């Protein structure tokens, strides 16, 4: 009998924790699962009664790098923190956690509540210095082992990708032949549909226009299914705007082999947890880019021209934030103002009886910004009291006088950056009589001017 196991340990429940990293391991690596379940017999041999042994196996098939998705690990930590656990059984420490943060938090709680940690190698008391040091080293080795495995796998994939031989799902219109080479889909109908997308974009210069032309003509577009009974089969359906954008941005249609277009980024969510998100990588940062790798649908020059056209079509970029002609309506400064709090473009809302009173406000209406403060409505009559100025550097961008609300982080910098990229501006002087006499030509000309410095009195 182990001398570290006292009677007060046996009087409290023993928890047997089971975990494997992926569902594939659970399905095909049965020996590891059986060894973990066998820890129940070890707890019986060490003196715990059958009724005091609890098995936690709901984390089978879940990664140990984070705590968020492991409900049984959360249960274990909660029970240990309340002093309701006599010992924690695990096949090895990597079963409990592959994150030093989660591992050391559990060890600290076990030391405070006199809870033992038992694995195949022995029994440890986290409150003892030597045992705590050994457990800390085991946890560090478990996390380091994960890093080594990841580095080996990624190194092998990168080496194969540099030769253009790494296979991954390719977009519709392309497929692999028997030798593993990338070729155009032999189905002439699929080739025609893909070629039509690029031809319509040359005519319309708009991804939405391509989708609209497909919808007006009642045309269908192919989509390759992955998984299930339809794995690898072509399914025809409606062409969406997102599909058109993904095709125009995919270099595979220009005959390029690319590896590293997307990568995972770890972020902290509002609840305080860490989550992974897929983020697009800039073209200059692609890890592998092989030109003329296979036959494409467009040339490489046309692909770059398409990217420039899509960038110009954006209406939420810094250089295009205030672009475009004036629309219908009585508002004098529509399309020319930025919010002094969040830096977004102000839109026009017509209120009052019959909608004859214009107001400028960001969208959505009266919603709190990132600082929790509410945006303020700016009536149209304030545009008649715009004070002109010639020095953009000495005059700040618009902000209502007397507004003591905090500015959103980066709001002022963003507005200043936009003012610099939009170029020099001409300031408007307006009065009711001049406003009534403006023609449509004058309004179009005014829409091309930029207010770089104004103060609402």
Residue pairs with C-beta under 8 A, 6 or more apart in sequence:
1 46
1 47
2 46
2 123
4 116
4 123
4 124
4 125
5 46
5 47
5 87
5 116
5 123
8 86
8 114
9 86
9 87
9 114
9 115
9 116
10 47
10 48
10 49
10 52
10 86
11 86
12 52
12 83
12 84
12 85
12 86
13 48
13 52
13 53
13 54
13 79
13 84
13 85
13 86
14 43
14 48
14 52
14 53
14 54
14 85
14 86
14 87
14 88
14 89
15 54
15 55
15 56
15 76
15 79
15 85
15 87
15 88
15 89
16 36
16 37
16 39
16 40
16 43
16 53
16 54
16 55
16 56
16 89
16 90
17 56
17 59
17 72
17 73
17 76
17 88
17 89
17 90
17 95
17 96
18 33
18 36
18 37
18 55
18 56
18 57
18 59
18 60
18 91
18 95
19 36
19 59
19 60
19 62
19 64
19 70
19 72
19 73
19 95
19 96
20 26
20 29
20 32
20 33
20 60
20 61
21 61
21 62
21 63
21 64
22 61
22 63
23 61
25 32
25 61
26 33
26 60
26 61
32 91
33 60
35 91
36 90
36 91
36 95
37 55
37 57
39 89
39 90
39 91
40 53
40 55
40 89
42 89
42 118
43 53
43 87
43 89
43 118
44 50
44 53
46 87
46 118
46 123
48 86
48 87
52 86
56 72
56 73
56 75
56 76
57 72
58 71
58 72
59 70
59 71
59 72
59 73
62 69
62 70
63 69
63 98
64 70
64 94
64 95
64 96
64 97
64 98
64 99
64 102
65 98
65 99
65 146
66 99
66 102
66 273
66 274
67 73
67 74
67 77
67 97
67 99
67 102
68 273
68 274
68 275
73 96
73 97
73 102
76 85
76 88
76 106
77 105
77 106
77 109
79 85
80 88
80 106
80 109
80 110
80 113
80 115
81 109
81 113
82 113
83 113
83 114
83 115
85 113
85 115
86 115
86 116
87 115
87 116
87 117
87 118
87 123
88 96
88 106
88 110
88 115
88 116
88 117
88 118
89 118
89 119
90 96
90 117
90 118
90 119
91 119
91 120
92 119
92 120
92 121
92 138
92 142
93 103
93 117
93 119
93 135
93 138
93 139
93 142
94 142
94 145
96 102
96 103
96 106
97 103
97 106
97 139
97 142
98 142
98 143
98 146
99 143
100 139
100 140
100 143
103 136
103 139
103 142
103 143
104 136
104 139
107 117
107 126
107 132
107 135
107 136
107 139
108 126
109 115
110 116
110 117
110 126
110 127
111 126
111 127
111 132
112 127
114 125
114 127
115 126
116 123
116 124
116 125
117 123
117 124
117 125
117 126
117 135
118 124
124 131
124 132
124 134
124 135
125 131
126 132
126 135
157 166
157 259
158 259
158 287
158 288
160 166
161 257
161 259
161 260
161 287
161 288
162 288
164 257
164 288
164 290
164 293
165 180
166 259
167 176
167 180
169 224
169 226
170 176
170 182
170 252
171 246
171 247
171 250
171 252
171 253
172 185
172 190
172 194
172 222
172 223
172 224
172 234
173 184
173 185
173 190
173 191
173 193
173 194
173 222
173 253
173 297
174 182
174 183
174 184
174 185
174 252
174 253
174 294
175 182
175 183
175 184
175 185
175 186
176 182
176 183
177 183
181 294
182 252
182 257
182 293
182 294
183 294
183 295
184 191
184 295
184 297
185 191
185 194
187 234
189 222
190 222
190 234
191 297
193 219
193 220
193 221
193 222
194 222
194 247
194 253
194 297
195 297
196 219
197 210
197 221
197 239
197 244
197 247
197 248
198 247
198 248
198 253
198 297
198 298
198 302
200 209
200 210
200 213
200 214
201 207
201 209
201 210
201 244
201 248
201 306
201 309
203 209
204 210
204 213
205 309
205 313
206 313
207 241
207 244
207 245
207 248
207 310
207 313
208 241
208 244
210 239
210 244
211 239
211 240
211 241
211 244
214 221
214 238
214 239
215 238
215 239
219 239
220 236
220 237
220 238
220 239
221 236
221 237
221 238
221 239
221 243
222 234
222 235
222 236
223 234
223 235
223 236
223 237
223 243
224 232
224 233
224 234
224 235
225 231
225 232
225 233
225 234
225 235
226 232
245 310
247 253
248 306
248 307
248 310
249 307
249 310
251 258
251 261
251 289
251 303
252 258
252 294
252 296
253 296
253 297
253 298
253 303
254 296
254 297
254 298
254 299
254 300
254 302
254 303
255 291
255 292
255 293
255 294
255 295
255 296
255 300
256 289
256 290
256 291
256 292
256 293
256 296
256 300
256 303
257 288
257 289
257 290
257 293
257 294
258 286
258 288
258 289
258 290
259 286
259 287
259 288
260 281
260 285
260 286
260 287
260 288
261 280
261 281
261 286
262 278
262 279
262 280
262 281
263 278
263 279
263 281
264 276
264 277
264 278
264 279
265 276
265 277
265 278
265 279
266 274
266 275
266 276
267 274
267 275
267 276
267 277
268 274
268 275
269 275
283 289
291 300
298 306
311 317
312 320
314 320
315 321
315 323
315 324
318 414
318 417
318 418
318 421
319 421
319 422
321 338
321 345
321 418
321 422
322 335
322 336
322 338
322 345
322 418
322 422
322 450
324 335
324 447
325 444
325 447
325 448
326 334
326 335
326 443
326 444
326 446
326 447
327 334
327 335
329 348
329 350
329 358
330 350
330 356
330 358
330 380
330 435
331 348
331 358
331 360
331 380
331 383
332 380
332 383
332 384
332 428
332 430
332 435
332 446
333 360
333 383
333 386
333 428
333 451
334 347
334 348
334 358
334 360
334 447
335 345
335 447
336 446
336 447
336 449
336 450
336 451
337 345
337 346
337 360
337 378
337 398
337 451
338 344
338 345
338 346
338 397
338 398
338 415
338 418
339 345
339 346
339 362
339 375
339 411
340 397
340 398
340 399
340 400
340 403
340 407
340 411
340 415
341 369
341 371
341 373
341 375
341 405
341 407
341 408
341 411
342 362
342 369
342 370
342 375
342 408
342 411
343 408
343 410
343 411
343 412
343 414
343 415
343 418
344 362
344 363
345 362
346 360
346 361
346 362
346 378
347 360
347 361
347 362
347 363
348 358
348 359
348 360
349 358
349 359
349 360
349 361
349 365
350 356
350 357
350 358
350 359
351 357
351 358
351 359
357 379
357 380
358 379
358 380
359 377
359 378
359 379
359 380
360 377
360 378
360 379
360 380
360 383
361 375
361 376
361 377
361 378
362 375
366 374
366 375
366 377
367 374
367 375
368 374
369 375
369 408
370 408
370 409
371 405
371 406
371 407
371 408
371 409
373 405
373 406
374 405
376 400
376 403
378 400
378 456
382 456
382 457
383 428
383 430
384 430
384 431
384 432
384 435
385 456
385 457
386 427
386 428
386 429
386 430
386 451
386 454
386 455
386 456
387 454
387 455
387 457
388 427
388 428
388 429
388 454
389 395
389 427
389 453
389 454
390 427
391 453
392 419
392 424
392 425
392 452
392 453
395 452
395 453
395 455
396 453
397 412
397 415
397 416
397 419
397 452
397 453
398 451
398 453
398 454
398 455
398 456
399 407
399 455
400 456
401 455
401 456
401 457
419 425
419 450
419 452
422 450
422 452
423 450
424 450
424 452
425 449
425 450
425 451
425 452
425 453
426 449
426 450
427 451
427 452
427 453
427 454
428 446
428 449
428 451
438 446
